[in-house]
Amino acid sequence: MHSTHRDPVAYNSRPSHAFYFGGRFDGTPYDRYGYLYAGFSPGAAVCEVLLRSLAFPGDGGPRLLPRTAFERRSLSFLRLAEDTEIVSLMSASDLAALAQDPWLVHAEGADYPQTRDWGHWIRTHTKSWAQGFVWPSKRDPADRVAVLFDDRGRAPALEPTGAPPVDFGTEEGERWLNGVLTPYLARTAPRMPGREF
């Protein structure tokens, strides 16, 4: 998932602040690299980006996704164009090999400065080969997500699968998004009266 105006295969080269905001394994001024996060399925991508901090209302009804969260976003279908070597963070034994536990892949945003620091440590100890990490999706645990790095030799090459991207700012795209959100008891907030696509 990406901002509609961005190239879906472009790595984010802007470092996150070392101590505030940012993502789980972003580059920082202390370890600069471009990064690209990807979900292995539409559900994983949507959950990780759009449902991250969307609470259930408490009345048994669906969560309402604010329009500002999705209207300028699109989902593109990509695949790796070549073999890519990544560090697995999928199991307890994978994490233990790095002196870590599931906290690394389940921590909330307030702990991301620490997870970024651990990510930098892992990158330092896998300098010659690791082009990214893969771990279970926090918001859809049966699925996987990954981060890829652009500074390990040649950046992992991604390419479109051929399926057209879905622009959530269109009526058709919003309908598609609601189809993905339904199993997660969520849907897009209603459009304001008089506002058109």
C-alpha positions in Angstrom: 0.0 0.0 0.0 1.3 3.5 -0.9 0.3 7.1 -1.4 -1.5 7.2 -4.8 1.0 9.7 -6.1 4.1 7.4 -5.3 5.7 4.8 -7.5 4.7 1.5 -5.8 8.2 0.1 -6.2 10.0 3.2 -4.9 11.9 2.7 -1.6 11.4 5.4 1.1 14.8 7.0 1.4 13.7 9.5 4.1 15.2 8.5 7.5 12.8 8.4 10.5 13.7 10.3 13.6 15.8 8.0 15.9 13.5 8.6 18.9 10.1 9.5 17.7 7.4 8.3 15.2 8.4 6.3 12.1 8.0 2.6 11.4 9.2 -0.6 13.0 12.4 -1.1 10.9 12.9 2.3 9.2 16.3 3.8 8.4 17.4 6.6 10.8 20.2 9.1 10.8 22.3 6.4 12.6 21.7 3.8 9.9 20.6 5.3 6.6 19.0 3.1 4.0 15.9 3.1 1.8 13.2 0.8 2.9 10.0 -0.7 1.5 7.3 -2.4 3.6 5.1 -5.0 2.0 2.2 -7.3 3.0 2.1 -10.8 1.5 -1.6 -10.4 0.9 -4.1 -7.5 0.5 -5.4 -8.3 4.0 -2.0 -8.0 5.6 -1.2 -4.8 3.8 -4.6 -3.2 4.7 -4.4 -4.3 8.3 -0.9 -3.2 8.9 -1.4 0.3 7.4 -5.1 1.2 7.9 -6.2 -0.8 11.0 -3.1 -0.3 13.1 -4.7 1.9 15.8 -8.4 1.7 14.9 -10.2 0.6 18.0 -13.4 -1.4 18.1 -16.4 0.8 19.1 -17.5 -1.4 22.0 -21.1 -1.8 20.6 -20.3 -4.8 18.4 -20.5 -2.8 15.3 -17.8 -2.3 12.7 -14.8 -0.1 13.1 -15.1 3.0 10.9 -12.0 3.9 8.9 -11.7 7.7 8.6 -11.8 8.8 5.0 -8.5 10.7 5.4 -6.8 7.4 6.2 -7.5 5.9 2.8 -8.7 8.3 0.2 -5.2 9.2 -1.1 -3.8 5.7 -1.0 -3.6 2.8 -3.4 -2.8 -0.8 -3.2 -0.5 -2.3 -5.9 0.2 -5.9 -6.5 4.0 -6.6 -6.7 6.3 -9.5 -6.8 10.1 -10.0 -6.4 11.8 -10.1 -9.7 14.7 -12.1 -8.4 15.8 -14.2 -5.5 16.2 -12.1 -2.3 17.9 -13.1 0.9 16.0 -12.0 4.0 16.3 -12.6 7.8 13.3 -14.6 9.1 11.7 -13.2 12.3 8.8 -15.7 12.0 9.4 -18.1 14.9 10.5 -18.0 18.5 13.7 -19.8 17.5 14.4 -17.2 14.7 14.0 -14.4 17.2 16.0 -16.2 19.9 18.9 -16.6 17.4 19.0 -12.7 17.5 18.6 -12.6 21.4 15.1 -11.4 20.9 11.5 -12.5 21.6 8.1 -11.8 20.0 8.2 -8.2 21.4 10.4 -7.2 18.4 7.6 -8.0 15.9 4.6 -7.2 18.1 5.6 -4.0 19.8 3.3 -1.0 19.3 4.4 2.3 17.8 5.6 3.8 21.1 8.4 1.2 21.1 9.4 1.6 17.4 12.5 3.6 18.3 13.7 0.5 20.1 12.7 -1.9 17.4 14.5 0.3 14.8 17.6 0.1 17.0 17.3 -3.7 17.1 16.8 -3.7 13.3 20.0 -1.7 12.9 21.8 -4.2 15.2 20.5 -7.1 13.1 21.6 -5.4 9.9 25.1 -4.8 11.3 25.4 -8.5 12.0 24.1 -9.6 8.6 25.8 -6.8 6.7 27.0 -8.9 3.7 23.8 -10.6 2.8 20.5 -9.6 4.4 18.3 -7.6 2.0 15.3 -7.4 4.4 13.3 -9.0 7.2 10.1 -11.1 7.2 7.8 -11.5 10.2 4.2 -12.4 11.1 1.7 -9.6 10.6 0.8 -8.1 14.0 -2.7 -7.3 12.8 -3.3 -10.5 10.7 -1.1 -13.1 12.5 -1.9 -15.8 9.9 -0.1 -13.7 7.3 3.3 -12.2 6.8 4.9 -8.8 6.2 8.4 -7.8 5.1 10.7 -4.8 4.9 13.3 -4.7 2.1 16.4 -2.5 2.1 18.0 -0.7 -0.8 21.6 -0.6 0.4 22.6 -4.3 0.3 24.3 -4.7 -3.1 21.5 -4.1 -5.6 18.2 -3.3 -4.1 15.7 -6.2 -4.2 13.9 -5.7 -7.5 10.2 -5.5 -7.4 7.8 -5.5 -10.3 4.1 -5.2 -10.8 2.3 -8.6 -11.2 0.1 -7.2 -14.0 -3.0 -6.8 -11.9 -4.1 -3.1 -11.9 -3.5 -1.1 -8.8 -6.6 -0.3 -6.6 -7.1 3.5 -6.0 -9.0 3.8 -2.8 -10.0 7.3 -3.7 -12.4 6.0 -6.4 -15.9 4.6 -5.9 -14.7 1.2 -7.3 -11.6 1.3 -5.1 -13.5 2.0 -2.0 -15.9 -0.8 -2.7 -12.9 -3.1 -3.2 -11.4 -1.9 0.1 -14.6 -2.5 2.0 -14.6 -6.1 0.7 -11.1 -6.5 2.3 -12.1 -4.8 5.5 -15.4 -6.8 6.1 -13.7 -9.9 7.7 -11.8 -7.6 10.1 -15.1 -6.0 11.3 -14.3 -2.6 9.7 -15.5 -0.4 6.9 -14.9 3.0 5.4 -16.7 5.9 7.1 -19.6 7.3 5.1 -19.0 10.1 2.6 -20.1 13.5 3.6 -23.4 14.5 1.9 -22.8 16.4 -1.3 -19.2 15.2 -1.7 -18.6 13.2 -4.8 -15.7 10.9 -5.9 
